[in-house]
Amino acid sequence: MKPINLYSDTQTLPTEEMLDAIRAAELGDDTYGKDPTVKRFEEMAADLMGKEAAMLVLSGTMGNLVALMCHGRPG
């Protein structure tokens, strides 16, 4: 059995297939709503949840903050 290192993704190198996928990926700036991959993912999530729209956030904490901000006012 070949051991694998699951310590961190910073400990591994991408395979040629991974590099090919990176090179072929569509690019766009999500800050301006122009990343086609993120747009497709958000549309898929909205459809899955039966919602009009969805927003990708980077962490559960950020998602919780967005939810609180939608349901309350500052102060």
Secondary structure, DSSP 4 states (H G I P E B T S, - for coil): ------S-GGG----HHHHHHHHH-----GGGT--HHHHHHHHHHHHHHT-S-----SSHHHHHHHHHHHH----
